Amino acid sequence: MLTGRSPSPPSSDRVRPDVAVVGAGPIGLAIAWRCAARGLRVVVHDPAPGSGASAVAAGMLSPVAEAHFGERQLTGLLLASAARWPAFAAELTEATGVEVGYRTEGTLMVGLTGDDLAEARRLWAYQQGLGLPVTPLRPSELRDSEPALAPRVRGGALAPTDHQVDPRLLVPALRTAAQRAGAVLVPQPVRKLSDVDATVTVVAAGCGATALTGLPVRPVKGQILRLRAPDGVAPGFRHVIRGYADGEHVYLVPRADGEVVLGATVEERSDTTVTAGAVQRLLRAGVDLLPELAEYDLVEAVAGLRPGTPDNAPILGPLPDRPDVLVATGHHRHGIVLTPITADLIAELVLGGVPDPMLAPFRADRFGGAAVAASGGPEPSVEGDLWS
Ligand SMILES: Cc1cc2nc3c(=O)[nH]c(=O)nc-3n(C[C@H](O)[C@H](O)[C@H](O)COP(=O)(O)OP(=O)(O)OC[C@H]3O[C@@H](n4cnc5c(N)ncnc54)[C@H](O)[C@@H]3O)c2cc1C
């Protein structure tokens, strides 16, 4: 068990850190913040903080709309983390003075055609069967709640507890909070775990975790667009809109400053090129659902790599046979919504040495076979048996 010290900036390089976090995305920075705020000496290694998947992410906090068949344990974790978001956002704003774009208007799920609506309804029925708040709306109620929707949209349902945050505000705020709490950022990559000198190492490197740990994290490409309402006005809709449009699944996330995020493809590829076909499909589906988008400026087309796992759920906890190395990766489509709970549970594990029962379904050894820890890593130190 690591003991928190009275919070003070980690001083000289000669003092061995309590915790080395590899990766300064939302996951790594939030863990660093939580650990440093508890008085631990924390260093964070990343040559390009915030440059991973979070740099392009939409920021939907959607445990309900993202509740899919066969993913009940993941849904439970998403719900638990989403419930922490209001306090997490408030605490972050208090620590940094920065608003992170946390908005609570809720999410409208819609179907454009009869076939789209039939597909959507199957999922809503599943979500309602789990007891989740999904309220089908009559067409008139749908129009009243979002008049900008195309008249062709056949039907919809409201998920009032699915919210949003702006990852491009969130990640810099987390970095500021972590540094103010005393974490030190080292702008270098970690090439192998044996290069890290700390009592506990936390691998939060997104897709970079595979090279360090051998765990089955793979890049899942997502192309995404950013549009902007003309003349700097706010978009003509308030809800996050998730739609099925002629078989395409898209979402539209409105920001207060006029930006609309329109995403995203899901591709088993590891490049980040933007293709004309993807842009065309996203725009067509987006404009079909919300015709006013045709008048918006197209300001960005970009792609990022989600850290995916074989079962779409994150990997949280000790690396097999390396109890001094914790992993927090594989957040796939959910790294923003899962930031608060990941940070809390991993920081508690670092400090207390005992995994919270919520972590059990997400252990690193669930894929069978030991992960290949980077060769030549140090033997577990005095805390070696705490997480086995
Ligand atoms: C198009 C798209 C849309 C998305 N939309 C949403 C959404 O609406 N809601 C949601 O919850 N999630 C969303 N996501 C997923 C979310 O972005 C990720 O799950 C999340 O960013 C994962 O956070 P992370 O910190 O683990 O990894 P990342 O954000 O990828 O950050 C990893 C960091 O690790 C660093 N790193 C890598 N290797 C090393 C190394 N060897 N040494 C040091 N540093 C290293 C990188 O430089 C990077 O800064 C989306 C993703 C994409 C691509």
The ligand as an ORCA input file, in Angstrom:
! r2SCAN-3c Opt
* xyz 0 1
  C     -13.866      9.513    -33.474
  C     -13.902      9.221    -31.997
  C     -14.999      9.631    -31.247
  C     -15.065      9.341    -29.886
  N     -16.147      9.764    -29.173
  C     -16.237      9.452    -27.857
  C     -17.334      9.881    -27.091
  O     -18.232     10.555    -27.610
  N     -17.409      9.521    -25.783
  C     -16.431      8.776    -25.182
  O     -16.573      8.453    -23.989
  N     -15.345      8.381    -25.892
  C     -15.230      8.691    -27.199
  N     -14.144      8.276    -27.925
  C     -13.169      7.389    -27.274
  C     -12.158      8.161    -26.430
  O     -11.579      9.207    -27.178
  C     -11.070      7.208    -25.942
  O     -11.636      6.069    -25.348
  C     -10.184      7.942    -24.923
  O      -9.549      9.033    -25.524
  C      -9.167      6.994    -24.322
  O      -8.386      7.764    -23.446
  P      -6.878      7.337    -23.118
  O      -6.331      8.386    -22.221
  O      -6.875      5.917    -22.652
  O      -6.151      7.293    -24.538
  P      -5.809      8.457    -25.558
  O      -6.786      9.553    -25.498
  O      -5.587      7.791    -26.879
  O      -4.427      9.029    -25.012
  C      -3.278      8.183    -24.951
  C      -2.054      9.035    -24.648
  O      -0.965      8.140    -24.414
  C       0.192      8.654    -25.038
  N       1.098      7.543    -25.292
  C       0.935      6.480    -26.122
  N       2.000      5.671    -26.062
  C       2.867      6.218    -25.173
  C       4.154      5.844    -24.680
  N       4.778      4.724    -25.094
  N       4.776      6.650    -23.783
  C       4.171      7.789    -23.328
  N       2.940      8.181    -23.772
  C       2.314      7.409    -24.671
  C      -0.323      9.349    -26.297
  O       0.593     10.354    -26.750
  C      -1.634      9.956    -25.799
  O      -1.457     11.278    -25.333
  C     -14.018      8.601    -29.269
  C     -12.896      8.237    -30.011
  C     -12.832      8.546    -31.370
  C     -11.603      8.153    -32.155
*
